[in-house]
Amino acid sequence: MLALWAEMNVVVADEFRDGNVPAHQELLPIAQRAFQALPETVREFYWRGDSACQEQSLLAWLRDEQRPQGPQGFVGFAVSARMNAALHAEIVATVEARWQPYSEASRAIKECAEVDYVPAESVGPRDREPLRYVAFARSNRRYLPTAVR
Amino acid sequence: MKYFAGVTNLWEWPPKRLLAWHREKAGSIEALHDVIKNQLAGGVMPCGRFGANAAWLRLAVLTYNRADGAEAAGAAPGAPDGAAQAAALSDLPHSGKTGPPRAPPPAAAAAELATVFQLAVRPALVAFARARLIREVATLFASFPPTTETTRAPAASRTARACSLDPFRHSGPLSSLLDHLSGLSLHCPRRVLASYGRITDYEPGTRRC
């Protein structure tokens, strides 16, 4: 497990794990070490990661502005969401008008949209801001078959 | 149609900007994994012991943090196997030495070593620089007055004859010191004959320093 300070391209925390440890296990200590390794001159903090980072304790720590063993204040984050049936149904049900073009490559059309998905949260204060879910759709271009002479 | 989703607390950012920023990790952390695994051998564990493997990964990470400076200095395009390996190789002559931790920005520190990194990956340049160095050092030491001290040659090279760099071979303690610095290659290349341990010079007609 590696944590990278992206702007400086420096690894700020690393942890060697056995091969049979799930990727989402015990991420909070690594995140804490990573933020502690940053110099004091850094004032703005953001965190991004893959779907392994969608873990309750880590996200709760990032959302808490008085977080223990970490920088105080706002930390913006965006992590990949694990797809589940409810989220997938919500994405599919998103109205067409919400979808915005993301990019248009030669072989794929990519779009993004905000999704009204608010899952129940078991931990944390009730009055905190809910999380925001953003969907990304990728569809392959369909080419009409060429006429056979 | 394939769907992906991201979860965030950044409500102000438009979806496109948010996803673009999130997907930038493919060029940072994923690239890091690529270098660690494929260039610094982090993907191949040395043994079956957990602690040794952990140390192996830590070494690769430390090397990556050092190598990034070389990459910033532009040594990467000249390196045959990537900047990480070039920087790792450049650290070899300095083993046992410690320096200050890497300070931002990396390009400032690496700029001083850019020439070394380039030399480390270009054998032709190294040979040229070595030839220039030998000539200039020979000129420098030729200006010293000759001493009467006897040269103390290593036992293995007692049968060796002096090569064309005579000012070195007859300058006393410095000469014996240079004899030990075989890595500098201040002498002509030698060859080992059939009898083991007997080292001789090239023939006078074939000397090339």
HADDOCK unambig.tbl for C-alpha pairs under 7 A between the chains (distance, minus, plus):
assign (segid A and resid 4 and name CA) (segid B and resid 29 and name CA) 6.37 0.50 0.50
assign (segid A and resid 6 and name CA) (segid B and resid 28 and name CA) 6.17 0.50 0.50
assign (segid A and resid 10 and name CA) (segid B and resid 65 and name CA) 5.53 0.50 0.50
assign (segid A and resid 11 and name CA) (segid B and resid 61 and name CA) 6.93 0.50 0.50
assign (segid A and resid 11 and name CA) (segid B and resid 65 and name CA) 6.51 0.50 0.50
assign (segid A and resid 16 and name CA) (segid B and resid 54 and name CA) 5.23 0.50 0.50
assign (segid A and resid 16 and name CA) (segid B and resid 57 and name CA) 6.91 0.50 0.50
assign (segid A and resid 48 and name CA) (segid B and resid 22 and name CA) 6.17 0.50 0.50
assign (segid A and resid 76 and name CA) (segid B and resid 9 and name CA) 6.13 0.50 0.50
assign (segid A and resid 76 and name CA) (segid B and resid 10 and name CA) 5.94 0.50 0.50
assign (segid A and resid 77 and name CA) (segid B and resid 8 and name CA) 5.51 0.50 0.50
assign (segid A and resid 77 and name CA) (segid B and resid 9 and name CA) 6.12 0.50 0.50
assign (segid A and resid 77 and name CA) (segid B and resid 10 and name CA) 6.86 0.50 0.50
assign (segid A and resid 78 and name CA) (segid B and resid 6 and name CA) 6.45 0.50 0.50
assign (segid A and resid 78 and name CA) (segid B and resid 7 and name CA) 5.63 0.50 0.50
assign (segid A and resid 78 and name CA) (segid B and resid 8 and name CA) 4.31 0.50 0.50
assign (segid A and resid 78 and name CA) (segid B and resid 22 and name CA) 6.24 0.50 0.50
assign (segid A and resid 79 and name CA) (segid B and resid 6 and name CA) 5.56 0.50 0.50
assign (segid A and resid 79 and name CA) (segid B and resid 7 and name CA) 5.53 0.50 0.50
assign (segid A and resid 79 and name CA) (segid B and resid 8 and name CA) 6.52 0.50 0.50
assign (segid A and resid 80 and name CA) (segid B and resid 5 and name CA) 6.03 0.50 0.50
assign (segid A and resid 80 and name CA) (segid B and resid 6 and name CA) 4.27 0.50 0.50
assign (segid A and resid 80 and name CA) (segid B and resid 7 and name CA) 6.16 0.50 0.50
assign (segid A and resid 81 and name CA) (segid B and resid 5 and name CA) 5.24 0.50 0.50
assign (segid A and resid 81 and name CA) (segid B and resid 6 and name CA) 4.73 0.50 0.50
assign (segid A and resid 81 and name CA) (segid B and resid 7 and name CA) 5.60 0.50 0.50
assign (segid A and resid 102 and name CA) (segid B and resid 16 and name CA) 6.05 0.50 0.50
assign (segid A and resid 112 and name CA) (segid B and resid 15 and name CA) 6.51 0.50 0.50
assign (segid A and resid 112 and name CA) (segid B and resid 16 and name CA) 6.58 0.50 0.50
assign (segid A and resid 113 and name CA) (segid B and resid 15 and name CA) 6.43 0.50 0.50
assign (segid A and resid 114 and name CA) (segid B and resid 15 and name CA) 6.69 0.50 0.50
assign (segid A and resid 131 and name CA) (segid B and resid 7 and name CA) 6.48 0.50 0.50
assign (segid A and resid 131 and name CA) (segid B and resid 8 and name CA) 5.81 0.50 0.50
assign (segid A and resid 131 and name CA) (segid B and resid 9 and name CA) 5.41 0.50 0.50
assign (segid A and resid 132 and name CA) (segid B and resid 7 and name CA) 5.59 0.50 0.50
assign (segid A and resid 132 and name CA) (segid B and resid 8 and name CA) 5.24 0.50 0.50
assign (segid A and resid 132 and name CA) (segid B and resid 9 and name CA) 5.96 0.50 0.50
assign (segid A and resid 132 and name CA) (segid B and resid 11 and name CA) 6.83 0.50 0.50
assign (segid A and resid 133 and name CA) (segid B and resid 5 and name CA) 6.64 0.50 0.50
assign (segid A and resid 133 and name CA) (segid B and resid 6 and name CA) 5.63 0.50 0.50
assign (segid A and resid 133 and name CA) (segid B and resid 7 and name CA) 4.62 0.50 0.50
assign (segid A and resid 133 and name CA) (segid B and resid 8 and name CA) 6.49 0.50 0.50
assign (segid A and resid 134 and name CA) (segid B and resid 5 and name CA) 5.52 0.50 0.50
assign (segid A and resid 134 and name CA) (segid B and resid 6 and name CA) 5.27 0.50 0.50
assign (segid A and resid 134 and name CA) (segid B and resid 7 and name CA) 6.50 0.50 0.50
assign (segid A and resid 134 and name CA) (segid B and resid 15 and name CA) 6.41 0.50 0.50
assign (segid A and resid 135 and name CA) (segid B and resid 3 and name CA) 6.86 0.50 0.50
assign (segid A and resid 135 and name CA) (segid B and resid 4 and name CA) 5.73 0.50 0.50
assign (segid A and resid 135 and name CA) (segid B and resid 5 and name CA) 4.23 0.50 0.50
assign (segid A and resid 135 and name CA) (segid B and resid 6 and name CA) 6.40 0.50 0.50
assign (segid A and resid 136 and name CA) (segid B and resid 3 and name CA) 5.66 0.50 0.50
assign (segid A and resid 136 and name CA) (segid B and resid 4 and name CA) 4.99 0.50 0.50
assign (segid A and resid 136 and name CA) (segid B and resid 5 and name CA) 5.75 0.50 0.50
assign (segid A and resid 137 and name CA) (segid B and resid 1 and name CA) 6.68 0.50 0.50
assign (segid A and resid 137 and name CA) (segid B and resid 2 and name CA) 5.61 0.50 0.50
assign (segid A and resid 137 and name CA) (segid B and resid 3 and name CA) 4.58 0.50 0.50
assign (segid A and resid 137 and name CA) (segid B and resid 4 and name CA) 6.37 0.50 0.50
assign (segid A and resid 138 and name CA) (segid B and resid 1 and name CA) 5.71 0.50 0.50
assign (segid A and resid 138 and name CA) (segid B and resid 2 and name CA) 5.18 0.50 0.50
assign (segid A and resid 138 and name CA) (segid B and resid 3 and name CA) 6.50 0.50 0.50
assign (segid A and resid 139 and name CA) (segid B and resid 1 and name CA) 4.49 0.50 0.50
assign (segid A and resid 139 and name CA) (segid B and resid 2 and name CA) 6.33 0.50 0.50
